[in-house]
Amino acid sequence: MIRGSVILFLMVPVGLHAQEQGDPAAGLRVARETCAACHAVEAGQTRSPHAQAPTFTQIARVPGMTTTALTVAMRTSHETMPNIMLEPKELQDVTAYITSLYQHP
């Protein structure tokens, strides 16, 4: 009985952790709808439609960039960026997508 409870207990954090990370494919869909008017959101794109907006790949490659840092940045108003209001799940998905664009040199 205890053994089964331990296995169940060990499985719960894994599922929760995966949920917290977001879904990069869903994040790309949200980014195409919400962010692509200003940012280059696709991997391999080198120029954003708005010249001053960094590409998502550039954002992903900022040293120390994490999903937490992105979440804070996207929840903070910026002069040069409209105040986009994403649902919590959308925000998780978009940050997961952006961080997935990081490639080690």
C-alpha positions as CSV (number, residue, x, y, z in Angstrom):
1,M,0.0,0.0,0.0
2,I,2.7,2.5,0.9
3,R,4.7,1.6,-2.2
4,G,1.8,2.5,-4.5
5,S,1.3,5.8,-2.6
6,V,5.0,6.7,-3.0
7,I,4.8,6.0,-6.8
8,L,1.7,8.2,-7.1
9,F,3.3,10.9,-5.0
10,L,6.4,10.9,-7.2
11,M,4.3,11.1,-10.4
12,V,2.4,14.3,-9.4
13,P,5.3,16.7,-9.4
14,V,6.4,15.6,-12.8
15,G,3.0,16.4,-14.2
16,L,2.8,19.7,-12.5
17,H,6.3,20.7,-13.6
18,A,5.4,19.9,-17.2
19,Q,2.3,22.0,-16.9
20,E,4.2,25.0,-15.5
21,Q,6.6,24.9,-18.4
22,G,4.0,25.5,-21.1
23,D,3.6,24.2,-24.6
24,P,5.9,25.7,-27.1
25,A,3.7,24.7,-30.1
26,A,0.7,26.4,-28.5
27,G,3.0,29.4,-27.7
28,L,3.9,29.7,-31.4
29,R,0.2,29.8,-32.3
30,V,-0.4,32.6,-29.7
31,A,2.7,34.5,-30.8
32,R,1.6,34.4,-34.5
33,E,-1.7,35.8,-33.5
34,T,-0.6,38.3,-30.8
35,C,3.1,39.2,-31.3
36,A,3.9,38.8,-35.0
37,A,2.7,42.3,-36.0
38,C,5.8,43.7,-34.3
39,H,8.2,40.8,-33.7
40,A,9.6,38.1,-35.9
41,V,8.3,35.1,-34.0
42,E,9.4,32.2,-36.3
43,A,12.8,30.5,-35.9
44,G,15.2,31.7,-38.6
45,Q,13.5,35.0,-39.1
46,T,16.1,37.8,-38.9
47,R,14.0,40.9,-39.0
48,S,10.9,42.0,-37.1
49,P,8.1,43.9,-38.9
50,H,8.7,46.7,-36.3
51,A,12.4,47.6,-36.7
52,Q,12.9,48.3,-33.0
53,A,11.3,45.0,-31.9
54,P,13.8,42.2,-31.3
55,T,13.2,38.9,-32.9
56,F,12.0,36.1,-30.6
57,T,15.3,34.3,-31.4
58,Q,17.3,37.4,-30.2
59,I,15.2,37.5,-27.0
60,A,15.8,33.8,-26.4
61,R,19.6,34.3,-26.8
62,V,19.8,37.1,-24.2
63,P,22.3,35.7,-21.5
64,G,20.4,34.4,-18.5
65,M,17.0,34.5,-20.3
66,T,14.6,32.2,-18.5
67,T,10.8,31.6,-18.6
68,T,10.7,33.5,-15.3
69,A,12.5,36.5,-16.7
70,L,10.2,36.5,-19.8
71,T,7.1,36.2,-17.6
72,V,8.2,39.2,-15.6
73,A,9.1,41.2,-18.7
74,M,5.8,40.5,-20.4
75,R,3.8,41.5,-17.3
76,T,5.7,44.8,-17.0
77,S,4.7,47.8,-19.1
78,H,7.2,49.1,-21.6
79,E,7.2,52.4,-23.5
80,T,7.9,50.7,-26.8
81,M,5.6,47.7,-26.3
82,P,1.8,47.7,-26.1
83,N,0.4,46.3,-22.8
84,I,-0.6,42.8,-24.1
85,M,-2.8,40.9,-21.7
86,L,-2.4,37.2,-22.1
87,E,-4.2,34.5,-20.1
88,P,-1.8,32.7,-17.7
89,K,-1.7,29.6,-19.9
90,E,-1.0,31.6,-23.0
91,L,1.8,33.4,-21.2
92,Q,3.3,30.1,-20.1
93,D,3.1,28.8,-23.7
94,V,4.6,31.9,-25.3
95,T,7.5,31.9,-22.8
96,A,8.1,28.2,-23.4
97,Y,8.1,28.8,-27.1
98,I,10.6,31.7,-26.9
99,T,13.0,29.8,-24.6
100,S,12.8,26.8,-27.0
101,L,14.4,29.0,-29.7
102,Y,17.6,29.2,-27.7
103,Q,20.4,27.2,-29.4
104,H,23.7,26.6,-27.9
105,P,26.6,27.9,-30.1
